[in-house]
Amino acid sequence: MNTNLEDIRILVLDEISGTLSEAGRETLFQEISVNEDARAMRDHMLSVLNTPEVQDYIKRQPYEDPADKILSRIHRQKRRKVVALSTLATVAAAAVIALLTIPTLFKSEFSGKTSNDFKTAQITTNKQQIQLKMANGQVITLNNDTSQVVAGNALLKTHNKTLTYTTTSATNAAEFATLTVPAGKDYTIHLSDGTQVQLNAATSIRFPLAFKAGNREVYINGEAYLMIAKNASQPFIVHLPNSTVRVLGTEFNVNTYDSGVARIALVQGAVKVISKTDSLQLTPGQQATYASNKISTRPFDETDVLSWRLGRFIFSNARLDEVCRVIPRLYGISLELDNKEVAGKRFSGVIDRHQPVENVLKALKATNGIDYYTDKSGTFHIK
């Protein structure tokens, strides 16, 4: 039996919390007796997580025993689904994921002599600003504070990480502006037609201050969630690096983080995905993926795809090198994977961007047996 290490990990968490069933105990000890990786993972988790603080946290949570589901899944040999953040309050076995969201559970490793290094990383992140570049070249820095700025023919208003604006009769459709959201940030903009666009980290949108008659067109690179204002006489067109999405009134997510790949997930309404060689219309619940000049579709899980809108990022059996590419985007930090031998280690869980990055790295260390440090420049290294 080739038991998924994620299932063994959950059983070890049950063992730590004192809720492991007899069937689960039998499966766990049978597996660690023949699987060196499972045995090493259990030993490491017990050494790191078997503490009064962790046990106390787990015992304070309402508990629903997942052992039967785990064992059934093991016997069916199906791919494990990630434990979502919403289950943290009801499933004590998700303690490893909970570590990502408990800032006081661990003492910071960046205290004392190494605190300056962490401060350097924070300062570097804070220098990255959300910026709006106007058609005339004027660059405006946006922040979370309520403010008003006159820029050319537009009056800009910012509040609670959201930009709204009004234009004058002198504004024309040729006046394009570009909103850039750096790594570690997110931002929302309300366009002149009432369309709302929520931009994820490391994302930009180029848009006209006033839409011309006939079409409404914007250009997006990165990831964004769009709620399109309905206007049957003026279709909305989203240009991505390698494809185009045409809509009338709908909600959908676009993701172009991976070079040469575009993902469009439709929540409601209807959209048509168009590439140079193909086109395809989506129905709600479908995600289109454009790659290698082809468009494919599959159902998608809104929890997985849209969790970023709440600052939560779900990984399901992801390679460590994939996770290490995402963390810098979420936090606006520099992170290097020095030890290539651990690149293939798997990680499943939820990262809460509102918690310190060190909590995420500690959870990776606790569950995957990796280690890390920060250098004088503030760059984090996985070793």
N, C-alpha and C positions, 0 to 999 in steps of 0.2 A: 504493500500500500504506500503510495507516494503522497503523504499528508502534506498539505500546504503549511508552510511555516507560520503563516498568519493565523491559522486555526490553532496551532500549538501555542502561539503567543497569547491568544485569548484564554486558552486553558491555563496557562501559567499565571495570568492575571487573576483568574478565578481562584487559583491556588493561593496566591498572595492575599486575596480578600477573604479567604476562608469559606468560599461558596462553591468550591469544586465538587461536583457530584461524583459518585462512585464510578459511573460509566466514563465520565471525563477523566478521572484519575487513572483508570485502567488504560485508556487511550494514550494519555500523556506519558505515563511511565513505559508503556510498550514502545512508543515512538523514540523516546530519548535513549532507550536501551540499544537501539539499532541505528539511530540517526545522529551522527556526531554534531552536525549543525544545530539540530534541535536541542541537543544536550548543552552545547556551548551557549546558545541563546538563553536557555532557562537559567543556567548558572549566572550569566551576566545580569539578567533581569532581577534575579533574587538578590544579587549583591547590591544593585542600584535602587530597586524599587521596594524591597521588603523592609520598609521603615515605618515607624509609628505614624509619621505625617501622612504617608500615602494610604496606609490602612485606615486611618481615621477619616480621610477624605472619602474613600470608597464606601465606608460603612455609613456615612451620612447621606448617601444617595439612595433614593428608592431603587430597589433591585428587581430585575426580571431575569431569571436564569436562562442564558442562551445555549446551555450545554447540548440540549436535544437537537437544536437546529444545527449546531456545529457538527455534531456526530453524524447527523443525517447528510449534511453537506459533504463531509469527508467520504462517506460511503458512496455517495453519488458522483464524487470526483468532479463537482462543478466549480467553476471559477468563483473565488470569494469576492463578495461585494464589500465595499468599504463601509465601516461603521460611521455614519454621518454625525456631524456635530449635534444635531437635534436629538440624538439618542443618548447624549452624555448624561442627561439628568435621569435616565431610566435604565441604563445598562451599565452596571458597575464594571463589567469586563472591558469597557472602553477606557480604562484608566490611563493607558499609555497616551491615547489621544487627549485625554483630559489634561495631561501634563503640559500640553501646548498652551492651555488657556488658564493656567493657575500661576500668576506671576510671583506669588509668595511661597510656592511649594519648595523651590530651591533657592539657596543663597547664590548670588551672582558670582561667577568665576572671574568677573571683571572688577573685583573690589581690590583695595590695597594698591599694590605696586602696578597692577596692570590696568587700573581704571582709566588712565589717560589715553590708552590705546582705544578703549571703547568710546570715549568722548570724541576722539578724533573721527571715528566712523560716524558718530551721530552728527558732528559738525559738517562733515562732507555731505551727508544726506540732506541736512537742513538747507544747504546752499542750493539744492536743486529746487527750482521754483516752477510753478505753473505759469505759463506765459501765453499771451495772445499777441500775435504779430499781425498788424493791420496791413492793408493793401499799399499804403504809402511808406511802409518800412518801420513805422512806429511799433515798439515793443512794450507791452504793458504787463507787469507782473501782477498776478492775481493771488489772493490769499483767502483765508476763511473769514476775515472780518467783513462787516458790512461797509460798503463804500460805493461811491459813484464816480465815474470817470468819463469825461467827454473825449471821444476819439474820432476826429473827422466828423462824419455825419451821423455818428451813433452815440447814444448815451448808454454806458455800460453800468450795470448794477451787479454787485457780488454779495452773496449772503449764504452762509452755511454750505460752502463748497459748491455753489451753484452760480452760474452766470446767466443773466437775462439782459436784454438790450432792446432799445427802441431806436428807430431810424427816422430821418427827416425825408421830405419829398425829394431832396437833392440826391439821396442815395440811389445808386444804380446797381444792377446785377453784376457788373464787372468788378465790383469791390469785394474781393475775396479776403477773408481773414483765416489765420491758422491758429488753432488752439492746441498747445502741446502740453501733455501731462507726463512728467518724468517718472522714473522708477520710484516706487515707494509712495506714490500718491494716487488719488482718483478724483474725478471731477465731473460735474454735470452741467450741460448747457441747454438752454431753451432757445431754439432757433426762431426766426421771425414768423414762421407759419404756425408755431405752437408745438412743433415736434420736439420731443425731449430725448437727449442723447446722454447716456451715462458712460464716461470713458474710464477704462481700467488703466493701470499703471503702464508707463512706456507706450503711450498711445497718442496719436494726433488726428485731428479732423480739420479739413480745409473746407470752408463753407462761404457762400455769399451772404453779405449782410441783408440783402433783399433778393428773394427769388424772382427770376424772370418769368414771364408768362409762358405756359406750356409745360415746363419741367421744373422740378426741384432736384438739384443735384449737389451731393457732398462727396468728399474723398476721405476715406478712413484707413489708417494703418495702425494695427495693434488689435485691441479688443474693445468692443462697445456694445451696449444694449440700447436699442432704438425703439421708441414709442412714437410712431408716425401719426401726425395729425391727418385725419381723413380729408381728402380733396380729390374726388374722382376726375375732375377736369385738369388736375395738375399732378401727374404721377411723380413719385419720389424715387430717385435713383441713387444708390450707394455704390460708389466706385471703390473697389478693393485693388490691391496691387496686381492681381492676375484675373480678376473676374468682376462682374457687375451684378447688383441685386436691384430688381425693379419691384416696387410696391405701390399700393394705393393708400391703405390704412391698416396698420398691423404692428405687432411687437415681435422683435427677433434679436438674436445675438450674432455678432460677427467676430471672428477671431482670425488674425493673420500673423500671429507671433512666429509661427514656424515658416521659415523662408520657402516660398514656392507653394505654400499650402494655405487655403482659405476654408474656414468652417462657418456655415450659416445655419443657425438653429432657430426654427420658427416656433414661436410660442402661441400666437393666434393670428388669424387673418390668412393671407396668402402672399407668397413671394415667388418670383421667377429668378433663378440663378442663371447667369449668362456668362459663358467663357468664349474664347475665340473660335472654338470648334464645336461647342455643345450648349444646350440650354435645358433647364429642368424646372418644373414647378413643384414647390413644396406644399405639404399640408401640415397643420399644427402637430407638433410632436416629432417631426422629422428634422434631421440635420443633414445638410449637404456638405460634402467635402470635395474641394477642388484640389487635385494634385496630379502632376504629370500629364497635364492637358486633358484630364478626365474628371467627370463629376459623378460621385457616388452618393447614395443616401442610406441612412439607417435611423432607427428610433434613437432618441436621446433622453437621458435622465436630467430633468431640470435642476435637481439638487446638485448634481455633478457640474453641469455646465454653467449654471447661473449663481452658484454660491459666492463667486467673487464680488457680486453686487453688495453683499453684506460684509465684505472683508474677510471671507473665509474661503480657503482653497483646499479642495479635496483631492487626495492622491489615492489611487487604487492600484496597488501592486506596481508602483512606478519604480524605475531604476534610480539609484542614488544620483547618478550623473544628471538625470532629467530633473530631479528635485533641486539639484545645485544650480541648474540654469534658471529655475523659477524664483528661488529665494532672493537673488539680487534684484529682480524686477519688483518683487513685493515690497522690499525694504529699502531699496535704493542704496545697497551696500556692494562692496566688492567681495566676492567669494571664489576661492580657487580650490579645486579638487587635486591636492598634491599626490595622494595615494590612488593611483589608477586601479589598483587591485580591488578596491572596494566599490568601484563605479557600478558594478552589476548588482550590488545588494539591493533588496527590494524594500519599499516603504509604503505603508498604507496608513492614512490618517487625515487629520484636518489641521491646517495651519491657520491660525487667527492672526491676521496682520496687525490687529490692535494690541497684541502682546509683543514684548521684546523679542528680537531675533535670537537672543541667547537662549530663550525658552525652547525655541524650535530646535536649535542645535543640541541642547541638552536632551530633548526627547529622541532625536536621532541617535545620539550617543547611547542612551539607555536601551533603545530597542534594536539597534542595528550593530552595536559593537564598534562604532567608529569614534574617533576623537577629533578635536579641533583646537585651534589657538588663533590669536590675532597678532599681527605684526605691528611694527611701529607706525606704519602708514595707515593702520586701521583696517587693513584687508583681513578677512577671515580665511582660514585655511583648514580644509579637511585633511587629516593625516591618517 
